[in-house]
C-alpha cells in the first residue's frame, strides 16, 4: 500500500488543539487489576490529577457493560494518559508544543504502563485542528482546498455550516483505516475544524516507533492537502524559517 507523506512543517501559529494516540493491546496485556500498579508510577512523573470513571462498552453477545477507566492528568492539564482494559490513550491538549513532546509522552506510556514493546495490536493516531475566521470573509474554498485530493469541488461557494466525512479502508480486512472530518460552524465568526484519525495494525514484528512516524507523516500530508495558501499565510502566519 502506497502511503502519502509530506515533510513535517512548522508554522508560526499552529492550529492543532489536540493530538492523541490509542494503543489497542493484545488481549490480556493490561487487565483491570494492573491499573492500580501503574498509577503510583505516573504520579511520580507528575501525573497527579487522577480520575476514575466508568466507560460503557457494547459487546455483541453480552450487550452494554460498564468498564473502568483511569484518567491521569498532568498538573497543568496539558498532558493526559488514559488507561482501560487492554487500552492506553495518550493526549496532548492545548497549545501544540511539537512532535517530540508527544513522542516522549507516548514513550512514557509504553514504558510505565505497557512494558512490552510488541504488545500493541492496533495503533490509532488522531489530530484535531481548529481555527476561526471572520464571517464577512468566509467562503469555504478561501480556507479549505475544494477540488483537491480530499474535499470535492462541489463544496465551492459554500458559506454555510457543514460536515464532510470521508473514510477509506477497514482495519480488520486491510489492516488500515483513514477517517477525515471537516466541520464548519458559526461560533464567534466561522469556526473550521479538521478531525483526522489514522489506524494501523501492527504485526508481531512491527515496531510502534516506525508505525507512529508513518502515521504522523500521513496526518501531516492530509492536513496540507486540506488547507489553502490563505490559511497558511493569514491564519498560521507562515512557516518558521
HELIX and SHEET records of a PDB file:
HELIX    1   1 UNK A   32  UNK A   34  5                                   3    
HELIX    2   2 UNK A   35  UNK A   44  1                                  10    
HELIX    3   3 UNK A   99  UNK A  109  1                                  11    
HELIX    4   4 UNK A  110  UNK A  114  3                                   5    
HELIX    5   5 UNK A  135  UNK A  137  5                                   3    
HELIX    6   6 UNK A  140  UNK A  143  1                                   4    
HELIX    7   7 UNK A  153  UNK A  155  5                                   3    
HELIX    8   8 UNK A  171  UNK A  174  1                                   4    
HELIX    9   9 UNK A  208  UNK A  226  1                                  19    
HELIX   10  10 UNK A  229  UNK A  230  1                                   2    
HELIX   11  11 UNK A  231  UNK A  235  3                                   5    
SHEET    1   A 9 UNK A  49  UNK A  59  0                                        
SHEET    2   A 9 UNK A  63  UNK A  73 -1                                        
SHEET    3   A 9 UNK A  79  UNK A  84 -1                                        
SHEET    4   A 9 UNK A  87  UNK A  93 -1                                        
SHEET    5   A 9 UNK A  16  UNK A  25 -1                                        
SHEET    6   A 9 UNK A 120  UNK A 133 -1                                        
SHEET    7   A 9 UNK A 190  UNK A 201 -1                                        
SHEET    8   A 9 UNK A 176  UNK A 186 -1                                        
SHEET    9   A 9 UNK A 162  UNK A 168 -1                                        
END                                                                             
